[in-house]
Amino acid sequence: MTLEQIREKAAAAAKAALEAKTADEREKIFSEAFKNADHNKEDSKLVAGKFIKALVLGDQATLKDLSVGTDANGGYLTPLEFAGVLVEKLYKLPVIRPFATRFPMSSDKLEVSTEASTPAVNWTNELATITQSDPTFGTVVLQANELIGISRMSRQLIADADVNVGIVDWVISRFAEAIGRAEDAAFMAGTGTGQPAGIRGTAGVGSVAQAGANLAGDDLINLYYTLPLQYRANAVFLMHDNITKLVRKLKDSSGRYLWADTFEGNGLLAGATNPTLLGRPVLVQNDIPVNLGGGTNESEVWFGDLSFYAIGDREQVFSEVSTQEGTSFEKHRAAVKVGERLDGKVTIAEAFAKLTAVK
C-alpha cells in the first residue's frame, strides 16, 4: 500500500466516521482502514513501535528490514505502518485537513485548474443570433514545502519499554500533534512563502465588519449572508476560542442562545462534541489572531466551505534520529524527527467570507 493509498483510506475513513454513532464505531472504522498495511501480517502499531525503538537505539539491521529506503539526507523513510497510524491520528487532530480537498503530488509542483467564471445564457427570439459566452478557468499552483516535526524522549524510556501499543500511541501522538498543529496554523494563516498560503491571506474573499461596539447576533447573520448561497450548505464557522466565549452568550429576541451543542453520536469530527451556529458547524481555530485593530483587541470570524482549500501531499513521511543534537547527549535522550512535504491554497476565494473587527 502506497502513502497516497494510505491518505485516501484516511480520508474515506474520516468521511465514514462522520456517520458513526459512537466513538468505538469510529475507532473501528480507522482500525479497519489500516489493518492490511503491515509487514508479514503483524499489527501495524507493533511494526511502528519496532521502527521507533530501532531508530532510538540505532539498530541498523531492524531499520533496514522495516524501512522502505533512505531520503536524500540519509534519514530512513518510515514503514507504511508508521505512516498509516500517523496519518490516522492527523485526520483526528487538526481542524482544516479533514475537510479540505487533497491532491497527491507526483512532483514538486502541481497545477490545479479552477473555474473562474461560468457561461451565461440569454433569452432570444427565433432565428436571432446567439450571444457567445464561454467559461473561463484559472490555475492554482501547489509547490511542495518541507514540514519537520521533532520529538525528544528519554532513551531509557524506549530501551526499557516493551514495544506495545501504549508507548507507540504516545510517541506517534507527539509527532501527529506537532505536525498537525503546524499544518493547521499554515492552512489558516500561512504566508505562502516556504509554507502553505493560509485562508486569511487570500484575496477576494467576502468581508463584512462588526456593526457595533460589541458582537451581536445580527453580525453573524450578516456574515452568513455575505457568503454566496451555493457555498453555505457545506460551510463551517472558524473562530478563535476567545471569540467562542462571546458567541456562546448571544441570544435571540426570545432569550434563546444562538449557539447549539451537538453531542456524541452526531459530531462533525470523530469522537468530538461539535457545536452549531445558525445551523452550521463551528470549529475552533486558534491561529486566527485576537490582537487586530487599533486597540489590538479585535479578531475575525470566518465562514466558508473548506473543500475549496486544496492540500497537495508530495513526499512520504521520513524520519531521522540523533543523540547528539542540543543537550541530548548530556541528558541521555534521543531526538526523533519526522518530516513531510506539502502545500495548500484556497482554490475559490468566494467560497469564504469573514467578519472583521470582532470584539
N, C-alpha and C positions, 0 to 999 in steps of 0.2 A: 504494500500500500504506500503510495507516494504522499508527500506532505500536502500536496494540493487535494488529494482524496481525503486526507485526514481533516483538512479545513472544511471541505464540502460536507463531510459527515457531521462535523461540529455544528455547522450552520443548519443542517437538516435537523439535528438533534435539538438545537436551540428553538427552532420553529415548532417541533413536536412538543417540546416541554411547555410551550405556552398553553397547550390544550390539556395538559396533565392536571389531575385534581389534587394530588398530594406531592410532598417533597420526595417521598420514597419512589413514586412513579417517575418523577423527573430524574432521580439518580439512576434508576434502572434504564431509562432511555439513553443516558450518556454512557453507561457501562456497556450496553449492547452495541452502541455505535463503535466502540474501540476494542471489543473483545478479541477480534481477529487480527489486530495489528501487532502481533508479538513474534518473538523468536521461539521456534520449536514448541509452540503452543503453551509457553509459560505465561503466567499472569503479567499483564502489561506493567503494572506498578512494581512487580518484583524485578522485572528486567530494568525498569527505570532506576530502581534502587541500587541494583548491582552497578549500573553505569555511574551513578553519583559516587558510590563508595570507591569504585576503581579510580575515578578522577581525583578524589581527595588523597588516596593512598599511593597514587602513581603506579597502579597495577597495569602496566603496558599490555600484557597478554590479554587481560579481560577487556581493556579498552579496544584493542584491535579486533577482538571477537565480536563485540557489541556494536562498534561504530560502523558508519557507512562510508567513512573516508575522513579526510582532513580538509580544513579550509585553507585559504591562501596564507594565513598566518600560522599554520601548523596546529590550530585547535581542532579538537575532534568534533566531527558532525555527530549530533546526538542520534541514538537509535530512534526509530519511529515510535516505539513505545513511550519514550520520554516526551517526544513531540506531541503524541496523542493526548497524554494526560495533561500536559501543559496547555495545549490548545483548548482542551475541555474546560479547564479552570479559567482560561482567558475569556471564554464565552459567558461565564457566570459572573465575572467581576466587573468589567467596565460598563459604562453607560452607552456609548455610541456604537462600538463594534458590532454587538449583536443585531443591530437594526440597519446598519449600513449595507451597501451593495459591495461585495468583494470580488476582485478580479485576480486570478493567478497571473503572475508576470513571468514570461519565459526569457526576458532580457531586462536590462536596466531601465528601459523606457517602454511605456505602454500608452497608446493614444486611444482614448475613449470618446466615441462620437456621441454628440448630444444634439437634440433638436432645438434649434434657435427660434424657429417660427413655423407655424402650421399653414397649410394652404387655405386661402379664403374662397368661399363660394358666393355666388350672386344670383339673384332672380333676374331672368332675362326674358325678353319677348321672343316669339317664334322667329327663327331664322336670324336672330341678332347675333353679332359677333361675341363670342365668349371671352371674357376678360381672363387672361392668363394669370395664374397665381401659383407659385412654386414654394414648397417648403425649403427652409434654409437650415443648415447644420453647422454646429460648432464642434470644437475638439477640446477635450481636457487631457492634458499630458501628465501622466503619473511617472515620476522619476524616483527610483529606489533610494531611500535614505537608510543609514545604518542606525539601529537602536540597540543599545547594550544595557543589560541588567546584571547586577553583581550582588552576590550574597556571601557574607563572611561567616564562617562557622567553625566551631571547635573541632580540631582533628580527632581528639579523643571521642567526641560525640559520635562521629561517623565510624571511627575504627572499632569502638567498643559495641556499637549497636548492631543487632541483627538486622539484616535487610528486611524490613517489614513495612506494611502499608502506612503505619503511623509516621515513621521518620521520613518516608518518601513524600507523604502528603505535606508534611511540614516544610521540607526543602522546596518542593515544587510550588507550594503555595507562596513561598518567599519570592521565587522567580516570577510567578504569574502576577503577583501583586505589584512588583517593581515594573514589569513590562506593561501591565495593564494600566497602571497609573500614568506612566509616561506616554503611552499611546493615546489615552483618553484626553490628557492635557493638550497634546498636539492636535488631535482631531477637533477640539473645541477652540483652542487659542494659538495654534502653531503659526509660525511666521511664514512658512513655505520656503525658507532658506535652510537647507540641511535637515529639514524636518517637514512633516505634512503641513499643508495650509489649512488652518482651522476655520471653522464655520464663522467665527466672529470677524475674521478679516476679509470675508467675501464681499465683493462689491455688488450692488444691485439688489440686495435683499430688501424686503419691505420694512418700514420703520414707522413707529408712532411713539410720541412722547407721553409720559405720565401727565395728566391734565392738571392735577392739583399738587398741594404741598405733600400730601400723603397718598399712598397707594390705595386705590378704590376698586371695587368690583367692575365698574364701568371701564376702567383702564384695561383690564384683562379681556373684556368683551371687545373693546376696540382692537386689541391685538389679534384676537381670534378672527375678526373680520378683515384685518389687514392682509391676512394670508388668503390667496385666491382659493375659491371654492374647491377646485379639483385636488388640492393638496390636503384639505382638512381631514378627510376620512382616515388617513394614516398618520396624522401629525401628533406630536407629543410636545409637552411643555418642558423646557430646560431652565433650571434656575439654581442659584446658589442656595445652600442650606439656610443661610441667614435670611433669605427672602421667603423661604417656605414658612418661616415663623410668622411673617407678616400676612402671607396669603391665607394661611390656615385660620386667621382671625376674621377674615372678611365674611360678611353675611348679606343675604338678600333683604328685600323690604319686609319679609315675613319673619326675619330673625334666624333664618336657616343658613348654616355655613355653606359656602360655595364649594369648599374642599370636601371630598368624599374618599374614605379609605376603602380599598379593595383588599380583602383579607385572603389568607392562604387558600389556594384552590382556584382563585380567579386572577392571580397576579400576572402582570405582563412579563416580569422576569422570573426565572425559575427560582423557587424557594424564597420569594420575597413578598413583601406586602407593598402593593403599588397603589398610590392614591390617584384620584382623577380630579380634574378641574374642568368645568363646562363640558363634561362628558369625555374628555381626552386625558390620557395618562400624564402624570408628572414625574419627571426624572430629575434627581438632584445631581448637579454638575458643578463641583466646587472650583473649577478653573475659570468660571465667569467672575470677573473682578467685582469687588464690592467697595472699591475706593475711587470710583469715577466721579466726574463732575467737579465744579469749583470747590465744593466743600469736602471733596474726597470721601463722600458717604453715599454715593449712588451706585446702582447696579443695573443689570439688564435682565429681562425675562425673554427667552426665545421660544418660538412656536414654529414647528416645521416637520416635514417628512424626512426622516433620517435615511430613507432608502435612496435619496438623492445626494448622499455623501458616498463617494467612491473610495474604497481602500484597495490598493494594489499590493499584494503579497509576493515578494520577489524570491527570497532565499530561505532555504531550510534553516531551522534553528541550529546554531552551533555553540559549542562550549569550550572553555579553556579553564585551567586551574593553576593557581600559583600559591606557594607557601612563602614566597619571598617579598611580595609587594607590601609597601607601607610598613606596618608593625606586625604583620602576620608571622614573620619568623620568630620574633621575640615573644609573641603571645601564643605560639604553637597553634595557629589556626590556618585554615585554608580559605582562599577567596575563589569562589567558583563563578565564572562569568558566562552569561548566556546572551547571545545576540541574534538579531534577525534584521532583514531589510524590507522596507515597506514605504508606501507613500499614501497620501489621502488628500482629496479635494472635493469641494462641492461641485456637482455637475449641472444643476439647475438652480440658479440663485433665487428665483421667485418662489421656490419651494420652502423658503424660510422667511420669517418675519421676526422683528424684535421690538420689545417695549423698552424705551430708554428712560433715563432719569428716575429709576425706581428707588424709592426710599420710604 
